[in-house]
Amino acid sequence: MHLFYTPDLLTDTYRLSEEESKHCVRVLRLTEGEKLFLVDGKGLFCEAVIISANPKACILNVTNRKSNYAKRDYQLTVGVAPTKNIDRYEWFLEKATEIGIDIVIPLLSRYSERKEIKPERLEKVMVSAMKQSIKAYLPILNPLQTFKKTISDPFSGQKFIAHCYEGEKPLLRDVVEKGKDVLILIGPEGDFSTEEVELAINEGFIPISLGTSRLRTETAALAACHTVNLINQ
């Protein structure tokens, strides 16, 4: 299946971007009359046929549209601190997009080692993963924001915070409720501070465990993402 990202797909006649046109015609060697598929990242999944195989401006005719394609009945938001090695963060975004995630909040917390990101590059990684996994929804990448703002913003679903300190922490798999929106916070390599954990608890966040192993930031975030998706199968 050849899938293309077309965020501005509004009419039945559509011109691929120059980059996508080149990939379609020069790399995949698709020609007039061949079928391909389009997604807009907002739930629209379309079938289309090539009517002009121009490597700089490939023209398509949309033949079938499906709205809310594979839409889920819950929303998963993960707030996770960007890793010092940005490749690890990109790996998380790629795999989480493939598994299923709706919103990513890059967190700035007390022990954060990375305080800036390049959203254009990160979104490109997610677009590629969306196409690879044949999804019609592109996760939303929020701007970098502080821990305090994240925990104080209104959220009507279940709220969890994962940390490595001692104390009563149920396994995430035992407390996630099927069909409910979920927000999970994952700290940086140095974990959240004890003060941050206390602040989150005061804002209604439930401390949770992801198992007995000590996990890297990106691994913990992906484990949380997979757990929520598995519970909702």
Steps between C-alpha positions, in 0.01 A plus 500: 500500500642839396391763754558877471456782751272771361413740786315746276280249318173684430394423143480186283784620280825529691862584418768334707781715633822497299665273757210252502470520120865406458459210743186383322629517143879465521541273803184286493471525119122539511329605177161626373207283603669347804329510838647649817371614840496835678465611863466855631613431859156600632316172439435517124606192301460507121552284195627684193615438144791670324385706203833674428827338609712814504803461733472865603122526524319168499123545455252264663127439487342398830257211449398412856504677837470363853476743792603414857695201369581257786405765756537382860257570785769638731787747481853434623724792599858441614707776656862395471822694549719520187809282536856634491559285191219621274519180293346315793209745510448459127499122550225536760291724273536258211400192697224673699346626176503148360341355816252785557529836675303823462695779669866532602600768750876563512559574869743740665558378853759571768753239384443535126827476306354622170322834500429544130365293212452535125127435451525487119742210516295316765178541301673361191585187700135464606370552146727221376382270781135583430543400137698187591228378739211599268335745737282797411571703815826687555579548870505859622842616617450777755759775552760444769334590831576502870406226740294741710293615202442140392366383835284811548334491155143360512469132413182298552639146464730282709828663602813303587863576583776239478802543728773291664452598865384259768135490598172341403476492122257268323594363160365717219329196347293456818360853517440603138130490417397396151345776290617789719737781401843463658786738580832348610811692608849355447804679640851566366805278551536638855131438578256757634596677821317399818343846502365449148351165596328662799365783286360252248333294773342818637360564150335157491770292329531139614857363541543181298761232430596358162659187649807401700762592239657845496417638158647777287275800443403402146450134595276592793293731279457230237414236762229731635368562149488129422329417831216747441450374145501138614239564770280665237511209253 
